[in-house]
Amino acid sequence: MSDLTKEQKKEMKREKYRQKIERRKREAGAVRKIVFTIFAVVLLTLTAVAFGSYQYVTASLGPKEEASSETIEVEVPIGSNVDSIAELLEEEGVIDSAMMFRLYVRFQSESGFQAGTYELSPSMGADDIIAQLKEGRVYEEFVLSFTIPEGWWIEEMAHRIAAETEVTAVEFMETARNQDFVVQMINRYPMLSEEVLDEDIRYPLEGYLFPARYDFTEEDVTAQEIMTAMLDRMQEEVSAAIGPESETSPHELLTKASIIEAESAGDDERETVSGVIDNRLDVSMQLQMDPTAVYAHGERKSRVLNEDLEIDSPYNTYQNGGLPIGPISNPGAASIQAAASPEDHNYLYFYHSPNGDSYFNETLAEHNEDVGRYQ
């Protein structure tokens, strides 16, 4: 080695360096191949799992037996919820998986299933079954049907129900006031709490009876059965609107929703009105909503006068801060959703002109200007 010239030694070092570089390149190439192979295997596995899951979900939600001509009579009892309906459909052989049907219904935010006796088939997919249960296309015709509009008070409901059923308005109102019945309902429905038993609340279940069409297959339906059906529907709507981590209680949600129901001129502004309510509450500003004063009086008014706003009542938001003590009507689904999802804006005021247009403003000066211009 000592006989090597200086140039030869440098050449040997260069050769060793080149060999080292080539060895690292081969190692890097091998690593890349290994990583690529692992990635390909993982990707194929995930793809297979995803495809298998898709196939499973599709099969679970599609027809159980697409070519089946069998019809199955399924009776959905009054008061049934999504869980019990899903179990019933699986037990009767209409669907493959109650769990998948239940998850699909909740994922789609479907609600409003109606009691009755249906003729269903294993050849029907989940969407067809849901549509039939919602539309009430039943095998047995309903004996009793009535529709409650959104925003009605319990007293108004009582008269509509009395006109369509054998339940008198007096019976309905007595049930609405019956504390034993109300306590039973509190124990049954998560949305109800002892807040509704406050002595200053006019009717404990005001705001909790969902406005919709109701159909019954029996003629001798009772006031309690009617209220239970309405509470079932409202519980579904509340559960769909309010999350488990929400800081808003169901009572606050429905109280706010009842104001939105009364103050909104249309569906397109419900979330905006909801935002106004939140903005006022955030700055400790009185809500000053006319419908709360009207409810405090206990009678509908075609025109609200200044003297009407002076009534001393825990419902009157002209005399008290914050939300009223409880709901001032029974709100529909759109107002409940708006109460849970207010629009983010800076409006503190709004005005409905006589021609039906709505004007939202951030300042009192702008609000007064619109009132003066369009009143």
C-alpha positions as CSV (number, residue, x, y, z in Angstrom):
1,M,0.0,0.0,0.0
2,S,2.9,2.3,0.7
3,D,4.1,1.7,-2.8
4,L,1.0,3.4,-4.2
5,T,1.3,6.8,-5.5
6,K,-0.6,9.7,-4.1
7,E,-2.8,9.8,-7.1
8,Q,-3.6,6.1,-6.9
9,K,-4.6,6.5,-3.2
10,K,-7.0,9.3,-4.2
11,E,-8.5,7.1,-6.9
12,M,-9.0,4.3,-4.4
13,K,-10.8,6.7,-2.1
14,R,-13.0,8.0,-4.9
15,E,-13.8,4.4,-5.9
16,K,-14.8,3.5,-2.3
17,Y,-17.0,6.7,-2.2
18,R,-18.7,5.7,-5.5
19,Q,-19.3,2.2,-4.1
20,K,-20.8,3.6,-0.9
21,I,-23.1,5.9,-3.0
22,E,-24.2,3.0,-5.2
23,R,-24.9,0.9,-2.1
24,R,-27.0,3.7,-0.5
25,K,-28.9,4.1,-3.8
26,R,-29.7,0.4,-3.8
27,E,-30.7,0.5,-0.2
28,A,-32.9,3.6,-0.8
29,G,-34.5,1.8,-3.8
30,A,-35.2,-1.2,-1.8
31,V,-36.8,0.9,1.0
32,R,-38.9,2.7,-1.6
33,K,-40.1,-0.7,-3.0
34,I,-40.9,-1.9,0.5
35,V,-42.8,1.3,1.4
36,F,-44.6,1.2,-1.9
37,T,-45.5,-2.4,-1.4
38,I,-46.8,-1.7,2.1
39,F,-48.7,1.3,0.9
40,A,-50.2,-0.7,-2.0
41,V,-51.3,-3.5,0.4
42,V,-52.8,-1.0,2.9
43,L,-54.6,0.9,0.1
44,L,-55.9,-2.4,-1.3
45,T,-57.0,-3.4,2.1
46,L,-58.8,-0.1,2.8
47,T,-60.4,-0.2,-0.6
48,A,-61.6,-3.7,0.0
49,V,-62.9,-2.7,3.4
50,A,-64.6,0.4,2.0
51,F,-66.1,-1.5,-0.9
52,G,-67.2,-4.3,1.5
53,S,-68.8,-1.7,3.8
54,Y,-70.4,0.1,0.9
55,Q,-71.8,-3.3,-0.3
56,Y,-73.0,-4.1,3.2
57,V,-74.7,-0.7,3.7
58,T,-76.2,-0.8,0.2
59,A,-77.5,-4.3,0.8
60,S,-78.9,-3.3,4.2
61,L,-80.8,-0.3,2.9
62,G,-81.8,-1.8,-0.4
63,P,-84.7,-4.3,-0.8
64,K,-84.3,-7.4,1.3
65,E,-85.7,-9.5,-1.6
66,E,-85.9,-7.3,-4.7
67,A,-88.0,-9.9,-6.7
68,S,-90.4,-10.6,-3.8
69,S,-94.1,-10.2,-4.4
70,E,-95.0,-10.9,-0.7
71,T,-96.8,-8.2,1.2
72,I,-96.5,-8.0,5.0
73,E,-99.0,-6.3,7.2
74,V,-97.2,-4.2,9.8
75,E,-99.0,-2.3,12.5
76,V,-97.1,0.7,13.9
77,P,-98.6,1.6,17.3
78,I,-99.4,5.1,18.4
79,G,-96.3,6.5,20.2
80,S,-93.8,4.4,18.3
81,N,-90.3,6.0,17.9
82,V,-87.7,5.3,15.2
83,D,-86.0,2.6,17.4
84,S,-89.2,0.6,17.9
85,I,-90.3,1.0,14.3
86,A,-86.9,-0.3,13.1
87,E,-87.1,-3.3,15.4
88,L,-90.6,-4.0,14.3
89,L,-89.7,-3.9,10.6
90,E,-86.8,-6.4,11.2
91,E,-89.0,-8.7,13.2
92,E,-91.7,-8.7,10.5
93,G,-89.1,-9.5,7.8
94,V,-89.4,-6.3,5.9
95,I,-85.8,-5.2,6.3
96,D,-82.5,-7.0,7.1
97,S,-81.0,-4.7,9.7
98,A,-82.9,-2.6,12.3
99,M,-79.6,-1.0,13.3
100,M,-78.8,0.2,9.7
101,F,-82.3,1.4,9.1
102,R,-82.2,3.4,12.4
103,L,-78.8,4.9,11.6
104,Y,-80.0,5.8,8.1
105,V,-83.1,7.5,9.4
106,R,-81.1,9.6,11.8
107,F,-78.4,10.4,9.2
108,Q,-81.1,11.7,6.9
109,S,-82.8,13.5,9.8
110,E,-86.1,11.8,8.9
111,S,-89.0,12.2,11.3
112,G,-92.8,12.3,11.3
113,F,-93.6,8.6,11.0
114,Q,-97.3,8.0,11.5
115,A,-99.1,5.2,13.4
116,G,-101.3,2.8,11.5
117,T,-101.4,-0.6,9.8
118,Y,-99.2,-0.7,6.6
119,E,-98.8,-3.2,3.8
120,L,-95.1,-3.4,3.2
121,S,-92.9,-5.7,1.2
122,P,-89.3,-7.1,1.3
123,S,-89.0,-5.7,-2.2
124,M,-89.1,-2.1,-0.8
125,G,-85.9,-0.2,-0.1
126,A,-85.4,2.0,3.0
127,D,-86.4,5.2,1.1
128,D,-89.6,3.7,-0.1
129,I,-90.5,2.5,3.4
130,I,-89.6,5.8,5.0
131,A,-91.8,7.7,2.4
132,Q,-94.7,5.4,3.1
133,L,-94.4,5.7,6.9
134,K,-94.2,9.5,6.6
135,E,-97.0,10.0,4.2
136,G,-99.3,7.6,6.1
137,R,-100.2,5.5,3.1
138,V,-101.8,2.8,5.3
139,Y,-103.6,-0.5,4.6
140,E,-106.3,0.3,7.1
141,E,-108.0,3.7,6.6
142,F,-107.8,6.1,9.6
143,V,-110.9,6.7,11.6
144,L,-109.8,10.0,13.0
145,S,-107.5,12.7,11.5
146,F,-106.8,16.2,12.4
147,T,-104.1,18.8,11.6
148,I,-102.6,21.3,14.0
149,P,-101.0,24.4,12.4
150,E,-97.7,25.7,13.6
151,G,-97.7,28.3,16.3
152,W,-101.0,27.5,17.8
153,W,-101.7,27.7,21.6
154,I,-102.9,24.7,23.6
155,E,-106.4,26.3,23.9
156,E,-106.6,26.5,20.1
157,M,-105.5,22.9,19.7
158,A,-108.2,21.8,22.1
159,H,-111.0,23.3,20.0
160,R,-109.6,21.8,16.8
161,I,-109.3,18.4,18.4
162,A,-112.8,18.6,19.9
163,A,-114.2,19.3,16.4
164,E,-112.5,16.2,14.9
165,T,-112.6,13.7,17.7
166,E,-114.8,12.6,20.7
167,V,-112.4,14.3,23.0
168,T,-113.9,17.6,24.3
169,A,-112.0,20.8,24.6
170,V,-112.6,20.6,28.4
171,E,-111.1,17.1,28.6
172,F,-108.1,18.1,26.6
173,M,-107.4,21.2,28.7
174,E,-107.9,19.2,31.9
175,T,-105.3,16.8,30.7
176,A,-103.0,19.6,29.9
177,R,-103.3,20.9,33.5
178,N,-103.2,17.4,35.1
179,Q,-100.0,17.4,37.2
180,D,-99.9,13.6,37.6
181,F,-100.0,13.2,33.9
182,V,-97.4,15.9,33.3
183,V,-95.0,14.2,35.9
184,Q,-95.4,10.9,34.0
185,M,-94.5,12.7,30.8
186,I,-91.4,14.3,32.5
187,N,-90.3,10.8,33.4
188,R,-90.9,9.5,29.9
189,Y,-89.4,12.3,27.7
190,P,-85.8,13.6,28.0
191,M,-86.9,17.0,26.6
192,L,-89.2,17.6,29.6
193,S,-87.9,18.8,32.9
194,E,-89.4,20.1,36.2
195,E,-89.1,23.6,34.7
196,V,-92.5,23.1,33.2
197,L,-94.0,22.7,36.7
198,D,-93.2,26.3,37.7
199,E,-96.4,27.8,39.1
200,D,-96.1,30.8,36.8
201,I,-96.2,28.7,33.7
202,R,-99.7,28.7,32.2
203,Y,-99.7,25.2,30.7
204,P,-96.8,22.8,31.5
205,L,-96.9,21.2,28.0
206,E,-97.3,24.5,26.0
207,G,-94.6,24.4,23.4
208,Y,-94.1,20.7,23.6
209,L,-97.0,19.5,21.5
210,F,-95.8,19.2,17.9
211,P,-98.0,20.8,15.3
212,A,-98.7,18.3,12.4
213,R,-101.3,16.0,10.9
214,Y,-102.3,13.2,13.3
215,D,-104.1,10.0,12.2
216,F,-105.7,7.4,14.4
217,T,-107.1,4.0,13.6
218,E,-109.3,3.8,16.7
219,E,-112.3,6.0,17.2
220,D,-112.2,6.1,21.0
221,V,-108.8,7.9,21.3
222,T,-108.2,9.7,24.6
223,A,-106.7,13.1,25.3
224,Q,-103.7,11.4,26.9
225,E,-103.1,9.3,23.7
226,I,-103.3,12.4,21.5
227,M,-100.9,14.3,23.7
228,T,-98.5,11.3,23.8
229,A,-98.5,11.2,20.0
230,M,-97.7,14.9,19.9
231,L,-95.0,14.6,22.5
232,D,-93.4,11.7,20.6
233,R,-93.2,13.9,17.5
234,M,-91.8,16.8,19.4
235,Q,-89.1,14.7,21.1
236,E,-87.9,13.5,17.7
237,E,-87.6,17.1,16.5
238,V,-85.9,18.3,19.6
239,S,-83.4,15.4,19.5
240,A,-82.6,16.2,15.9
241,A,-82.0,19.9,16.6
242,I,-80.1,19.9,19.8
243,G,-76.8,18.1,20.3
244,P,-75.6,16.3,23.4
245,E,-72.9,19.0,24.0
246,S,-75.3,21.9,23.5
247,E,-75.4,24.4,26.4
248,T,-79.1,25.2,25.5
249,S,-81.7,23.2,27.3
250,P,-84.8,21.8,25.4
251,H,-86.9,24.3,27.4
252,E,-84.9,27.2,26.3
253,L,-84.8,25.9,22.7
254,L,-88.6,25.6,22.5
255,T,-89.2,28.9,24.2
256,K,-86.9,30.6,21.7
257,A,-88.4,28.6,18.8
258,S,-91.9,29.7,19.8
259,I,-90.9,33.3,19.5
260,I,-89.3,32.7,16.1
261,E,-92.5,31.0,15.0
262,A,-94.5,34.1,15.9
263,E,-92.1,36.7,14.7
264,S,-91.0,35.3,11.3
265,A,-92.7,36.3,8.2
266,G,-91.4,33.3,6.3
267,D,-89.0,30.3,6.4
268,D,-86.2,32.4,4.8
269,E,-85.8,34.7,7.8
270,R,-86.3,32.3,10.7
271,E,-82.5,31.9,11.3
272,T,-82.1,35.7,11.0
273,V,-84.7,36.3,13.7
274,S,-83.0,33.6,15.8
275,G,-79.8,35.6,15.4
276,V,-81.5,38.8,16.6
277,I,-82.8,37.0,19.7
278,D,-79.3,35.7,20.5
279,N,-77.7,39.1,19.9
280,R,-80.1,40.8,22.2
281,L,-79.5,38.2,24.9
282,D,-75.8,38.5,24.5
283,V,-75.8,42.3,25.3
284,S,-78.4,41.9,28.1
285,M,-81.0,43.8,26.0
286,Q,-84.7,43.1,26.5
287,L,-86.2,41.1,23.7
288,Q,-89.3,43.3,23.5
289,M,-91.2,40.9,21.2
290,D,-94.9,41.7,20.8
291,P,-96.1,38.0,20.7
292,T,-94.8,37.5,24.2
293,A,-97.0,40.3,25.5
294,V,-100.0,39.0,23.5
295,Y,-99.5,35.5,25.1
296,A,-99.3,37.2,28.5
297,H,-102.8,38.6,27.9
298,G,-104.1,35.1,27.0
299,E,-106.0,36.3,23.9
300,R,-105.0,36.9,20.3
301,K,-104.9,40.5,19.3
302,S,-105.1,41.9,15.8
303,R,-103.3,45.0,16.9
304,V,-100.9,45.4,19.8
305,L,-101.2,48.7,21.6
306,N,-98.6,50.4,23.9
307,E,-100.7,49.7,26.9
308,D,-100.7,46.0,26.0
309,L,-96.9,45.9,26.5
310,E,-97.2,47.0,30.1
311,I,-98.8,43.8,31.4
312,D,-97.0,42.3,34.5
313,S,-96.2,38.7,33.4
314,P,-93.1,36.5,33.3
315,Y,-94.0,35.9,29.6
316,N,-93.8,39.6,28.7
317,T,-90.4,40.4,27.3
318,Y,-91.1,44.2,27.5
319,Q,-91.1,44.0,31.3
320,N,-88.5,41.3,31.9
321,G,-85.0,40.5,30.6
322,G,-84.1,37.3,28.9
323,L,-86.4,34.7,27.5
324,P,-90.0,34.3,28.7
325,I,-90.6,31.7,31.5
326,G,-91.7,29.2,28.8
327,P,-92.9,28.8,25.2
328,I,-95.6,31.1,24.0
329,S,-96.9,28.7,21.3
330,N,-96.1,25.2,19.9
331,P,-93.4,25.8,17.2
332,G,-92.9,23.7,14.0
333,A,-89.8,22.0,12.8
334,A,-88.4,25.0,10.8
335,S,-88.5,27.3,13.9
336,I,-86.9,24.6,16.1
337,Q,-84.1,24.1,13.7
338,A,-83.6,27.9,13.4
339,A,-83.5,28.2,17.2
340,A,-80.7,25.7,17.3
341,S,-78.8,27.2,14.3
342,P,-79.1,31.0,14.4
343,E,-77.7,33.2,11.6
344,D,-74.4,34.9,12.5
345,H,-74.9,38.6,12.1
346,N,-74.9,41.9,14.0
347,Y,-78.6,42.8,13.8
348,L,-80.4,43.9,16.9
349,Y,-83.6,45.1,15.4
350,F,-86.2,44.1,12.8
351,Y,-89.4,45.5,11.4
352,H,-92.2,43.9,9.4
353,S,-93.9,46.5,7.2
354,P,-97.6,46.4,6.4
355,N,-96.8,45.1,2.9
356,G,-95.0,42.0,4.3
357,D,-91.4,43.1,3.7
358,S,-88.9,42.6,6.5
359,Y,-86.1,45.0,7.5
360,F,-83.2,44.1,9.7
361,N,-80.9,46.7,11.3
362,E,-77.9,46.9,13.5
363,T,-78.7,50.3,15.2
364,L,-81.9,51.9,16.7
365,A,-81.5,54.9,14.4
366,E,-81.6,52.7,11.3
367,H,-84.5,50.8,12.7
368,N,-86.5,53.9,13.4
369,E,-85.7,55.2,9.9
370,D,-87.2,52.1,8.3
371,V,-90.2,52.2,10.6
372,G,-90.8,55.8,9.6
373,R,-90.3,55.1,6.0
374,Y,-92.4,52.0,5.6
375,Q,-95.0,52.2,8.4
